[in-house]
Amino acid sequence: MQGEIKRSVTIAGHRTSISIEPPFWDGLKELACSQKISVNELVRRIDAERGGEGNLSSAVRIYVFENFRNRDACATE
């Protein structure tokens, strides 16, 4: 498995970078597409939800993981 990939995103007009593994980037893009929003907008929402707690890269990983876990759980019911 490849290591983390660092990409820049813009949140509230400020550039920041996030380092996450390729499967998380793919999941983030898929979730943004399914919500018909940009990756930047989805990251902005994730950032707002975390309320300054923890690190943004970790918050993104958790968001992606929980969304796919919940989607898979619904498919098996």
Order of alpha helices (4+ residues) and beta strands (2+ residues): beta-beta-alpha-alpha-alpha
